[in-house]
Amino acid sequence: MQRIAVISADVINSSKFEESVFMQTMDVLEEPASNYLVKGDEPILSSRGDSFQLMTEETQQAFRKCIYLKSFFKQKEVGVKNKNTNAAMDVRISLAVGQVNEVPKHIGKSMEPPFVLSGRALDAMKKKKQTLIITTTNEEYNKEFELACAFLDQIFAGWTLAQAEVIYYLVQGYKQTEIAKILNLSQPSVSNRIHLANWTLIEKMNERYLDILEKI
């Protein structure tokens, strides 16, 4: 048995955006972004350009990869169909962790538990208006994750484009001085955006996620 993490995601209200923007936004699945999301031999399934699913054996990094995806999309403001205006993007993310008999090479038709859990949870999120959920085979931990993710949703909802942009680099391991140079900002400005984005609380959630991984 092998433990894996499956992330299913779709762009929220994707139908309102110009189709051409997905050629730009979905490069999150291409180089160099995919170097962070998955290893070279791990599969990604993309559908219609506005939804995708990926699998990783790096389960300890899976929560941070969700934050990476969230920040990647929330830093973008793109064109709206039939309107001379832009709107901010957002993404709905379902992370499931579980055991598989064998790590699949193709994920489109896999019925292993993590894939089923992730897909079902993503469908349920649309009705509940959630944007992040974490699911395991342990119901007690699932209840804890559901509550924690509800608080995280409030944090994400408060992110500005500028804050998401900084988190996008921070979650990849860039230092504040490096981020400041990339974005042409002062280091105190970067630090302030990190603080306003509630990065400390997100890190605490990651710590709890890692604690639970050790128990399941």
Biotite code that builds the C-alpha atoms (Angstrom):
import biotite.structure as struc

atoms = struc.array([
    struc.Atom([0.000, 0.000, 0.000], chain_id="A", res_id=1, res_name="MET", atom_name="CA", element="C"),
    struc.Atom([1.155, 3.533, -0.806], chain_id="A", res_id=2, res_name="GLN", atom_name="CA", element="C"),
    struc.Atom([-0.178, 6.816, 0.539], chain_id="A", res_id=3, res_name="ARG", atom_name="CA", element="C"),
    struc.Atom([-0.885, 9.515, -2.016], chain_id="A", res_id=4, res_name="ILE", atom_name="CA", element="C"),
    struc.Atom([-2.592, 12.892, -2.158], chain_id="A", res_id=5, res_name="ALA", atom_name="CA", element="C"),
    struc.Atom([-5.070, 13.826, -4.867], chain_id="A", res_id=6, res_name="VAL", atom_name="CA", element="C"),
    struc.Atom([-5.974, 17.441, -5.610], chain_id="A", res_id=7, res_name="ILE", atom_name="CA", element="C"),
    struc.Atom([-9.088, 18.146, -7.675], chain_id="A", res_id=8, res_name="SER", atom_name="CA", element="C"),
    struc.Atom([-9.730, 21.751, -8.643], chain_id="A", res_id=9, res_name="ALA", atom_name="CA", element="C"),
    struc.Atom([-11.899, 23.926, -10.814], chain_id="A", res_id=10, res_name="ASP", atom_name="CA", element="C"),
    struc.Atom([-12.045, 27.617, -11.550], chain_id="A", res_id=11, res_name="VAL", atom_name="CA", element="C"),
    struc.Atom([-15.005, 29.292, -9.843], chain_id="A", res_id=12, res_name="ILE", atom_name="CA", element="C"),
    struc.Atom([-17.522, 30.911, -12.219], chain_id="A", res_id=13, res_name="ASN", atom_name="CA", element="C"),
    struc.Atom([-15.292, 30.010, -15.140], chain_id="A", res_id=14, res_name="SER", atom_name="CA", element="C"),
    struc.Atom([-18.080, 30.565, -17.688], chain_id="A", res_id=15, res_name="SER", atom_name="CA", element="C"),
    struc.Atom([-18.001, 34.315, -17.113], chain_id="A", res_id=16, res_name="LYS", atom_name="CA", element="C"),
    struc.Atom([-14.389, 34.684, -18.196], chain_id="A", res_id=17, res_name="PHE", atom_name="CA", element="C"),
    struc.Atom([-13.146, 35.013, -21.742], chain_id="A", res_id=18, res_name="GLU", atom_name="CA", element="C"),
    struc.Atom([-12.075, 31.617, -23.042], chain_id="A", res_id=19, res_name="GLU", atom_name="CA", element="C"),
    struc.Atom([-8.708, 32.972, -24.100], chain_id="A", res_id=20, res_name="SER", atom_name="CA", element="C"),
    struc.Atom([-7.696, 33.640, -20.499], chain_id="A", res_id=21, res_name="VAL", atom_name="CA", element="C"),
    struc.Atom([-7.480, 29.942, -19.745], chain_id="A", res_id=22, res_name="PHE", atom_name="CA", element="C"),
    struc.Atom([-4.608, 29.650, -22.187], chain_id="A", res_id=23, res_name="MET", atom_name="CA", element="C"),
    struc.Atom([-2.789, 32.023, -19.848], chain_id="A", res_id=24, res_name="GLN", atom_name="CA", element="C"),
    struc.Atom([-4.035, 30.904, -16.445], chain_id="A", res_id=25, res_name="THR", atom_name="CA", element="C"),
    struc.Atom([-3.733, 27.156, -16.871], chain_id="A", res_id=26, res_name="MET", atom_name="CA", element="C"),
    struc.Atom([-0.004, 27.438, -17.392], chain_id="A", res_id=27, res_name="ASP", atom_name="CA", element="C"),
    struc.Atom([0.027, 26.560, -13.694], chain_id="A", res_id=28, res_name="VAL", atom_name="CA", element="C"),
    struc.Atom([0.103, 22.996, -15.035], chain_id="A", res_id=29, res_name="LEU", atom_name="CA", element="C"),
    struc.Atom([3.062, 23.677, -17.303], chain_id="A", res_id=30, res_name="GLU", atom_name="CA", element="C"),
    struc.Atom([6.716, 24.456, -16.751], chain_id="A", res_id=31, res_name="GLU", atom_name="CA", element="C"),
    struc.Atom([8.032, 25.929, -14.565], chain_id="A", res_id=32, res_name="PRO", atom_name="CA", element="C"),
    struc.Atom([5.009, 25.848, -12.220], chain_id="A", res_id=33, res_name="ALA", atom_name="CA", element="C"),
    struc.Atom([4.577, 22.086, -12.476], chain_id="A", res_id=34, res_name="SER", atom_name="CA", element="C"),
    struc.Atom([8.029, 21.637, -10.985], chain_id="A", res_id=35, res_name="ASN", atom_name="CA", element="C"),
    struc.Atom([6.467, 22.716, -7.706], chain_id="A", res_id=36, res_name="TYR", atom_name="CA", element="C"),
    struc.Atom([3.095, 20.987, -8.101], chain_id="A", res_id=37, res_name="LEU", atom_name="CA", element="C"),
    struc.Atom([4.223, 17.529, -9.169], chain_id="A", res_id=38, res_name="VAL", atom_name="CA", element="C"),
    struc.Atom([7.326, 15.549, -9.950], chain_id="A", res_id=39, res_name="LYS", atom_name="CA", element="C"),
    struc.Atom([8.007, 14.929, -13.607], chain_id="A", res_id=40, res_name="GLY", atom_name="CA", element="C"),
    struc.Atom([6.529, 11.423, -13.631], chain_id="A", res_id=41, res_name="ASP", atom_name="CA", element="C"),
    struc.Atom([3.353, 12.237, -11.687], chain_id="A", res_id=42, res_name="GLU", atom_name="CA", element="C"),
    struc.Atom([0.210, 12.531, -13.830], chain_id="A", res_id=43, res_name="PRO", atom_name="CA", element="C"),
    struc.Atom([-2.069, 15.528, -14.284], chain_id="A", res_id=44, res_name="ILE", atom_name="CA", element="C"),
    struc.Atom([-5.551, 15.325, -15.763], chain_id="A", res_id=45, res_name="LEU", atom_name="CA", element="C"),
    struc.Atom([-6.885, 18.534, -17.299], chain_id="A", res_id=46, res_name="SER", atom_name="CA", element="C"),
    struc.Atom([-10.462, 18.998, -18.488], chain_id="A", res_id=47, res_name="SER", atom_name="CA", element="C"),
    struc.Atom([-11.881, 21.811, -20.629], chain_id="A", res_id=48, res_name="ARG", atom_name="CA", element="C"),
    struc.Atom([-9.148, 24.155, -19.468], chain_id="A", res_id=49, res_name="GLY", atom_name="CA", element="C"),
    struc.Atom([-11.027, 25.207, -16.325], chain_id="A", res_id=50, res_name="ASP", atom_name="CA", element="C"),
    struc.Atom([-10.669, 22.091, -14.160], chain_id="A", res_id=51, res_name="SER", atom_name="CA", element="C"),
    struc.Atom([-7.913, 19.632, -13.402], chain_id="A", res_id=52, res_name="PHE", atom_name="CA", element="C"),
    struc.Atom([-6.789, 16.864, -11.107], chain_id="A", res_id=53, res_name="GLN", atom_name="CA", element="C"),
    struc.Atom([-3.291, 15.983, -10.015], chain_id="A", res_id=54, res_name="LEU", atom_name="CA", element="C"),
    struc.Atom([-1.734, 13.265, -7.909], chain_id="A", res_id=55, res_name="MET", atom_name="CA", element="C"),
    struc.Atom([1.377, 13.410, -5.778], chain_id="A", res_id=56, res_name="THR", atom_name="CA", element="C"),
    struc.Atom([3.211, 10.980, -3.554], chain_id="A", res_id=57, res_name="GLU", atom_name="CA", element="C"),
    struc.Atom([4.600, 13.976, -1.645], chain_id="A", res_id=58, res_name="GLU", atom_name="CA", element="C"),
    struc.Atom([1.675, 13.978, 0.777], chain_id="A", res_id=59, res_name="THR", atom_name="CA", element="C"),
    struc.Atom([3.501, 16.130, 3.307], chain_id="A", res_id=60, res_name="GLN", atom_name="CA", element="C"),
    struc.Atom([3.679, 18.926, 0.734], chain_id="A", res_id=61, res_name="GLN", atom_name="CA", element="C"),
    struc.Atom([0.083, 18.581, -0.481], chain_id="A", res_id=62, res_name="ALA", atom_name="CA", element="C"),
    struc.Atom([-1.472, 21.266, 1.714], chain_id="A", res_id=63, res_name="PHE", atom_name="CA", element="C"),
    struc.Atom([1.162, 23.801, 0.693], chain_id="A", res_id=64, res_name="ARG", atom_name="CA", element="C"),
    struc.Atom([0.514, 22.886, -2.935], chain_id="A", res_id=65, res_name="LYS", atom_name="CA", element="C"),
    struc.Atom([-3.131, 23.799, -2.360], chain_id="A", res_id=66, res_name="CYS", atom_name="CA", element="C"),
    struc.Atom([-2.046, 27.183, -1.022], chain_id="A", res_id=67, res_name="ILE", atom_name="CA", element="C"),
    struc.Atom([0.192, 27.550, -4.068], chain_id="A", res_id=68, res_name="TYR", atom_name="CA", element="C"),
    struc.Atom([-2.778, 26.947, -6.370], chain_id="A", res_id=69, res_name="LEU", atom_name="CA", element="C"),
    struc.Atom([-5.019, 29.284, -4.409], chain_id="A", res_id=70, res_name="LYS", atom_name="CA", element="C"),
    struc.Atom([-2.475, 32.102, -4.537], chain_id="A", res_id=71, res_name="SER", atom_name="CA", element="C"),
    struc.Atom([-1.692, 31.448, -8.217], chain_id="A", res_id=72, res_name="PHE", atom_name="CA", element="C"),
    struc.Atom([-5.287, 32.045, -9.259], chain_id="A", res_id=73, res_name="PHE", atom_name="CA", element="C"),
    struc.Atom([-6.194, 34.780, -6.762], chain_id="A", res_id=74, res_name="LYS", atom_name="CA", element="C"),
    struc.Atom([-3.352, 37.002, -7.966], chain_id="A", res_id=75, res_name="GLN", atom_name="CA", element="C"),
    struc.Atom([-4.957, 37.118, -11.424], chain_id="A", res_id=76, res_name="LYS", atom_name="CA", element="C"),
    struc.Atom([-7.512, 39.586, -12.747], chain_id="A", res_id=77, res_name="GLU", atom_name="CA", element="C"),
    struc.Atom([-8.729, 38.671, -16.239], chain_id="A", res_id=78, res_name="VAL", atom_name="CA", element="C"),
    struc.Atom([-11.242, 39.681, -18.883], chain_id="A", res_id=79, res_name="GLY", atom_name="CA", element="C"),
    struc.Atom([-14.976, 39.054, -18.504], chain_id="A", res_id=80, res_name="VAL", atom_name="CA", element="C"),
    struc.Atom([-17.067, 37.926, -21.482], chain_id="A", res_id=81, res_name="LYS", atom_name="CA", element="C"),
    struc.Atom([-18.940, 40.648, -23.350], chain_id="A", res_id=82, res_name="ASN", atom_name="CA", element="C"),
    struc.Atom([-17.771, 43.299, -20.900], chain_id="A", res_id=83, res_name="LYS", atom_name="CA", element="C"),
    struc.Atom([-14.986, 45.829, -21.045], chain_id="A", res_id=84, res_name="ASN", atom_name="CA", element="C"),
    struc.Atom([-13.808, 44.925, -17.575], chain_id="A", res_id=85, res_name="THR", atom_name="CA", element="C"),
    struc.Atom([-11.698, 42.475, -15.608], chain_id="A", res_id=86, res_name="ASN", atom_name="CA", element="C"),
    struc.Atom([-12.547, 40.354, -12.590], chain_id="A", res_id=87, res_name="ALA", atom_name="CA", element="C"),
    struc.Atom([-10.493, 38.428, -10.053], chain_id="A", res_id=88, res_name="ALA", atom_name="CA", element="C"),
    struc.Atom([-10.201, 34.679, -10.430], chain_id="A", res_id=89, res_name="MET", atom_name="CA", element="C"),
    struc.Atom([-10.594, 32.058, -7.734], chain_id="A", res_id=90, res_name="ASP", atom_name="CA", element="C"),
    struc.Atom([-10.323, 28.293, -7.595], chain_id="A", res_id=91, res_name="VAL", atom_name="CA", element="C"),
    struc.Atom([-12.153, 25.569, -5.697], chain_id="A", res_id=92, res_name="ARG", atom_name="CA", element="C"),
    struc.Atom([-9.772, 22.916, -4.310], chain_id="A", res_id=93, res_name="ILE", atom_name="CA", element="C"),
    struc.Atom([-10.450, 19.453, -2.882], chain_id="A", res_id=94, res_name="SER", atom_name="CA", element="C"),
    struc.Atom([-7.487, 17.663, -1.294], chain_id="A", res_id=95, res_name="LEU", atom_name="CA", element="C"),
    struc.Atom([-7.830, 13.987, -0.358], chain_id="A", res_id=96, res_name="ALA", atom_name="CA", element="C"),
    struc.Atom([-5.206, 11.780, 1.253], chain_id="A", res_id=97, res_name="VAL", atom_name="CA", element="C"),
    struc.Atom([-5.375, 7.993, 1.379], chain_id="A", res_id=98, res_name="GLY", atom_name="CA", element="C"),
    struc.Atom([-3.867, 4.655, 0.523], chain_id="A", res_id=99, res_name="GLN", atom_name="CA", element="C"),
    struc.Atom([-3.760, 3.008, -2.905], chain_id="A", res_id=100, res_name="VAL", atom_name="CA", element="C"),
    struc.Atom([-2.854, -0.555, -3.798], chain_id="A", res_id=101, res_name="ASN", atom_name="CA", element="C"),
    struc.Atom([-0.642, 0.709, -6.582], chain_id="A", res_id=102, res_name="GLU", atom_name="CA", element="C"),
    struc.Atom([0.260, 4.233, -7.636], chain_id="A", res_id=103, res_name="VAL", atom_name="CA", element="C"),
    struc.Atom([-1.593, 4.777, -10.929], chain_id="A", res_id=104, res_name="PRO", atom_name="CA", element="C"),
    struc.Atom([0.199, 5.993, -14.026], chain_id="A", res_id=105, res_name="LYS", atom_name="CA", element="C"),
    struc.Atom([-3.025, 7.429, -15.459], chain_id="A", res_id=106, res_name="HIS", atom_name="CA", element="C"),
    struc.Atom([-5.564, 9.092, -13.193], chain_id="A", res_id=107, res_name="ILE", atom_name="CA", element="C"),
    struc.Atom([-8.560, 9.663, -15.458], chain_id="A", res_id=108, res_name="GLY", atom_name="CA", element="C"),
    struc.Atom([-10.238, 6.347, -14.661], chain_id="A", res_id=109, res_name="LYS", atom_name="CA", element="C"),
    struc.Atom([-8.801, 5.476, -11.253], chain_id="A", res_id=110, res_name="SER", atom_name="CA", element="C"),
    struc.Atom([-11.337, 4.427, -8.602], chain_id="A", res_id=111, res_name="MET", atom_name="CA", element="C"),
    struc.Atom([-8.822, 4.242, -5.768], chain_id="A", res_id=112, res_name="GLU", atom_name="CA", element="C"),
    struc.Atom([-10.173, 5.840, -2.537], chain_id="A", res_id=113, res_name="PRO", atom_name="CA", element="C"),
    struc.Atom([-8.226, 9.153, -2.669], chain_id="A", res_id=114, res_name="PRO", atom_name="CA", element="C"),
    struc.Atom([-9.506, 9.880, -6.185], chain_id="A", res_id=115, res_name="PHE", atom_name="CA", element="C"),
    struc.Atom([-13.096, 9.075, -5.245], chain_id="A", res_id=116, res_name="VAL", atom_name="CA", element="C"),
    struc.Atom([-12.907, 11.137, -2.044], chain_id="A", res_id=117, res_name="LEU", atom_name="CA", element="C"),
    struc.Atom([-11.385, 14.129, -3.797], chain_id="A", res_id=118, res_name="SER", atom_name="CA", element="C"),
    struc.Atom([-13.867, 14.123, -6.669], chain_id="A", res_id=119, res_name="GLY", atom_name="CA", element="C"),
    struc.Atom([-16.939, 13.680, -4.484], chain_id="A", res_id=120, res_name="ARG", atom_name="CA", element="C"),
    struc.Atom([-15.823, 16.380, -2.092], chain_id="A", res_id=121, res_name="ALA", atom_name="CA", element="C"),
    struc.Atom([-15.269, 18.801, -4.973], chain_id="A", res_id=122, res_name="LEU", atom_name="CA", element="C"),
    struc.Atom([-18.817, 18.218, -6.219], chain_id="A", res_id=123, res_name="ASP", atom_name="CA", element="C"),
    struc.Atom([-20.239, 18.763, -2.729], chain_id="A", res_id=124, res_name="ALA", atom_name="CA", element="C"),
    struc.Atom([-18.271, 21.999, -2.282], chain_id="A", res_id=125, res_name="MET", atom_name="CA", element="C"),
    struc.Atom([-20.178, 23.699, -5.082], chain_id="A", res_id=126, res_name="LYS", atom_name="CA", element="C"),
    struc.Atom([-23.414, 23.519, -3.095], chain_id="A", res_id=127, res_name="LYS", atom_name="CA", element="C"),
    struc.Atom([-21.777, 24.546, 0.179], chain_id="A", res_id=128, res_name="LYS", atom_name="CA", element="C"),
    struc.Atom([-19.858, 27.426, -1.459], chain_id="A", res_id=129, res_name="LYS", atom_name="CA", element="C"),
    struc.Atom([-16.580, 26.196, -0.018], chain_id="A", res_id=130, res_name="GLN", atom_name="CA", element="C"),
    struc.Atom([-13.293, 26.850, -1.786], chain_id="A", res_id=131, res_name="THR", atom_name="CA", element="C"),
    struc.Atom([-11.022, 24.438, 0.110], chain_id="A", res_id=132, res_name="LEU", atom_name="CA", element="C"),
    struc.Atom([-11.672, 21.083, 1.742], chain_id="A", res_id=133, res_name="ILE", atom_name="CA", element="C"),
    struc.Atom([-9.398, 18.307, 3.008], chain_id="A", res_id=134, res_name="ILE", atom_name="CA", element="C"),
    struc.Atom([-10.678, 14.737, 3.192], chain_id="A", res_id=135, res_name="THR", atom_name="CA", element="C"),
    struc.Atom([-9.289, 11.485, 4.584], chain_id="A", res_id=136, res_name="THR", atom_name="CA", element="C"),
    struc.Atom([-10.804, 8.089, 5.366], chain_id="A", res_id=137, res_name="THR", atom_name="CA", element="C"),
    struc.Atom([-11.106, 9.150, 9.033], chain_id="A", res_id=138, res_name="ASN", atom_name="CA", element="C"),
    struc.Atom([-14.405, 10.933, 9.703], chain_id="A", res_id=139, res_name="GLU", atom_name="CA", element="C"),
    struc.Atom([-13.273, 12.576, 12.933], chain_id="A", res_id=140, res_name="GLU", atom_name="CA", element="C"),
    struc.Atom([-10.340, 14.228, 11.236], chain_id="A", res_id=141, res_name="TYR", atom_name="CA", element="C"),
    struc.Atom([-12.604, 15.174, 8.337], chain_id="A", res_id=142, res_name="ASN", atom_name="CA", element="C"),
    struc.Atom([-14.851, 17.096, 10.737], chain_id="A", res_id=143, res_name="LYS", atom_name="CA", element="C"),
    struc.Atom([-11.823, 18.959, 12.084], chain_id="A", res_id=144, res_name="GLU", atom_name="CA", element="C"),
    struc.Atom([-10.592, 19.737, 8.588], chain_id="A", res_id=145, res_name="PHE", atom_name="CA", element="C"),
    struc.Atom([-14.013, 20.983, 7.519], chain_id="A", res_id=146, res_name="GLU", atom_name="CA", element="C"),
    struc.Atom([-14.098, 23.485, 10.365], chain_id="A", res_id=147, res_name="LEU", atom_name="CA", element="C"),
    struc.Atom([-10.489, 24.583, 9.838], chain_id="A", res_id=148, res_name="ALA", atom_name="CA", element="C"),
    struc.Atom([-11.046, 25.021, 6.104], chain_id="A", res_id=149, res_name="CYS", atom_name="CA", element="C"),
    struc.Atom([-14.105, 27.162, 6.775], chain_id="A", res_id=150, res_name="ALA", atom_name="CA", element="C"),
    struc.Atom([-11.859, 29.581, 8.663], chain_id="A", res_id=151, res_name="PHE", atom_name="CA", element="C"),
    struc.Atom([-9.259, 29.404, 5.903], chain_id="A", res_id=152, res_name="LEU", atom_name="CA", element="C"),
    struc.Atom([-11.940, 30.321, 3.379], chain_id="A", res_id=153, res_name="ASP", atom_name="CA", element="C"),
    struc.Atom([-12.484, 33.552, 5.293], chain_id="A", res_id=154, res_name="GLN", atom_name="CA", element="C"),
    struc.Atom([-8.762, 34.262, 5.097], chain_id="A", res_id=155, res_name="ILE", atom_name="CA", element="C"),
    struc.Atom([-8.655, 33.583, 1.358], chain_id="A", res_id=156, res_name="PHE", atom_name="CA", element="C"),
    struc.Atom([-11.702, 35.780, 0.774], chain_id="A", res_id=157, res_name="ALA", atom_name="CA", element="C"),
    struc.Atom([-9.813, 38.689, 2.305], chain_id="A", res_id=158, res_name="GLY", atom_name="CA", element="C"),
    struc.Atom([-6.714, 38.337, 0.139], chain_id="A", res_id=159, res_name="TRP", atom_name="CA", element="C"),
    struc.Atom([-5.997, 41.173, -2.236], chain_id="A", res_id=160, res_name="THR", atom_name="CA", element="C"),
    struc.Atom([-4.279, 40.528, -5.555], chain_id="A", res_id=161, res_name="LEU", atom_name="CA", element="C"),
    struc.Atom([-1.084, 41.974, -4.072], chain_id="A", res_id=162, res_name="ALA", atom_name="CA", element="C"),
    struc.Atom([-1.221, 39.705, -1.017], chain_id="A", res_id=163, res_name="GLN", atom_name="CA", element="C"),
    struc.Atom([-1.875, 36.604, -3.134], chain_id="A", res_id=164, res_name="ALA", atom_name="CA", element="C"),
    struc.Atom([1.068, 37.542, -5.347], chain_id="A", res_id=165, res_name="GLU", atom_name="CA", element="C"),
    struc.Atom([3.423, 37.576, -2.373], chain_id="A", res_id=166, res_name="VAL", atom_name="CA", element="C"),
    struc.Atom([2.057, 34.302, -0.959], chain_id="A", res_id=167, res_name="ILE", atom_name="CA", element="C"),
    struc.Atom([2.549, 32.689, -4.378], chain_id="A", res_id=168, res_name="TYR", atom_name="CA", element="C"),
    struc.Atom([6.303, 33.151, -4.013], chain_id="A", res_id=169, res_name="TYR", atom_name="CA", element="C"),
    struc.Atom([6.460, 32.637, -0.258], chain_id="A", res_id=170, res_name="LEU", atom_name="CA", element="C"),
    struc.Atom([4.852, 29.194, -0.357], chain_id="A", res_id=171, res_name="VAL", atom_name="CA", element="C"),
    struc.Atom([7.473, 28.094, -2.872], chain_id="A", res_id=172, res_name="GLN", atom_name="CA", element="C"),
    struc.Atom([10.203, 28.890, -0.378], chain_id="A", res_id=173, res_name="GLY", atom_name="CA", element="C"),
    struc.Atom([11.380, 32.285, -1.598], chain_id="A", res_id=174, res_name="TYR", atom_name="CA", element="C"),
    struc.Atom([12.806, 34.574, 1.084], chain_id="A", res_id=175, res_name="LYS", atom_name="CA", element="C"),
    struc.Atom([11.257, 37.981, 1.678], chain_id="A", res_id=176, res_name="GLN", atom_name="CA", element="C"),
    struc.Atom([14.278, 39.741, 0.212], chain_id="A", res_id=177, res_name="THR", atom_name="CA", element="C"),
    struc.Atom([14.011, 37.595, -2.923], chain_id="A", res_id=178, res_name="GLU", atom_name="CA", element="C"),
    struc.Atom([10.297, 38.322, -3.272], chain_id="A", res_id=179, res_name="ILE", atom_name="CA", element="C"),
    struc.Atom([10.950, 42.029, -2.845], chain_id="A", res_id=180, res_name="ALA", atom_name="CA", element="C"),
    struc.Atom([13.457, 41.946, -5.694], chain_id="A", res_id=181, res_name="LYS", atom_name="CA", element="C"),
    struc.Atom([11.125, 39.981, -8.001], chain_id="A", res_id=182, res_name="ILE", atom_name="CA", element="C"),
    struc.Atom([8.168, 42.302, -7.381], chain_id="A", res_id=183, res_name="LEU", atom_name="CA", element="C"),
    struc.Atom([10.211, 45.497, -7.135], chain_id="A", res_id=184, res_name="ASN", atom_name="CA", element="C"),
    struc.Atom([9.032, 46.156, -3.591], chain_id="A", res_id=185, res_name="LEU", atom_name="CA", element="C"),
    struc.Atom([10.721, 46.988, -0.316], chain_id="A", res_id=186, res_name="SER", atom_name="CA", element="C"),
    struc.Atom([11.226, 44.153, 2.139], chain_id="A", res_id=187, res_name="GLN", atom_name="CA", element="C"),
    struc.Atom([8.953, 45.855, 4.733], chain_id="A", res_id=188, res_name="PRO", atom_name="CA", element="C"),
    struc.Atom([6.189, 46.029, 2.086], chain_id="A", res_id=189, res_name="SER", atom_name="CA", element="C"),
    struc.Atom([6.528, 42.304, 1.448], chain_id="A", res_id=190, res_name="VAL", atom_name="CA", element="C"),
    struc.Atom([6.484, 41.594, 5.170], chain_id="A", res_id=191, res_name="SER", atom_name="CA", element="C"),
    struc.Atom([3.342, 43.681, 5.616], chain_id="A", res_id=192, res_name="ASN", atom_name="CA", element="C"),
    struc.Atom([1.517, 41.829, 2.821], chain_id="A", res_id=193, res_name="ARG", atom_name="CA", element="C"),
    struc.Atom([2.480, 38.495, 4.365], chain_id="A", res_id=194, res_name="ILE", atom_name="CA", element="C"),
    struc.Atom([1.112, 39.650, 7.702], chain_id="A", res_id=195, res_name="HIS", atom_name="CA", element="C"),
    struc.Atom([-2.155, 40.911, 6.194], chain_id="A", res_id=196, res_name="LEU", atom_name="CA", element="C"),
    struc.Atom([-2.580, 37.628, 4.324], chain_id="A", res_id=197, res_name="ALA", atom_name="CA", element="C"),
    struc.Atom([-2.503, 35.785, 7.696], chain_id="A", res_id=198, res_name="ASN", atom_name="CA", element="C"),
    struc.Atom([0.400, 33.597, 6.679], chain_id="A", res_id=199, res_name="TRP", atom_name="CA", element="C"),
    struc.Atom([1.111, 32.658, 10.297], chain_id="A", res_id=200, res_name="THR", atom_name="CA", element="C"),
    struc.Atom([-2.333, 31.039, 10.626], chain_id="A", res_id=201, res_name="LEU", atom_name="CA", element="C"),
    struc.Atom([-1.893, 29.213, 7.328], chain_id="A", res_id=202, res_name="ILE", atom_name="CA", element="C"),
    struc.Atom([1.405, 27.818, 8.578], chain_id="A", res_id=203, res_name="GLU", atom_name="CA", element="C"),
    struc.Atom([-0.309, 26.638, 11.772], chain_id="A", res_id=204, res_name="LYS", atom_name="CA", element="C"),
    struc.Atom([-2.853, 24.817, 9.658], chain_id="A", res_id=205, res_name="MET", atom_name="CA", element="C"),
    struc.Atom([-0.054, 23.150, 7.739], chain_id="A", res_id=206, res_name="ASN", atom_name="CA", element="C"),
    struc.Atom([1.490, 22.003, 11.007], chain_id="A", res_id=207, res_name="GLU", atom_name="CA", element="C"),
    struc.Atom([-1.813, 20.440, 12.074], chain_id="A", res_id=208, res_name="ARG", atom_name="CA", element="C"),
    struc.Atom([-2.185, 18.804, 8.665], chain_id="A", res_id=209, res_name="TYR", atom_name="CA", element="C"),
    struc.Atom([1.245, 17.212, 9.081], chain_id="A", res_id=210, res_name="LEU", atom_name="CA", element="C"),
    struc.Atom([0.329, 16.020, 12.606], chain_id="A", res_id=211, res_name="ASP", atom_name="CA", element="C"),
    struc.Atom([-2.758, 14.280, 11.279], chain_id="A", res_id=212, res_name="ILE", atom_name="CA", element="C"),
    struc.Atom([-0.810, 12.657, 8.441], chain_id="A", res_id=213, res_name="LEU", atom_name="CA", element="C"),
    struc.Atom([1.262, 10.876, 11.053], chain_id="A", res_id=214, res_name="GLU", atom_name="CA", element="C"),
    struc.Atom([-1.903, 9.358, 12.559], chain_id="A", res_id=215, res_name="LYS", atom_name="CA", element="C"),
    struc.Atom([-3.713, 8.104, 9.488], chain_id="A", res_id=216, res_name="ILE", atom_name="CA", element="C"),
])
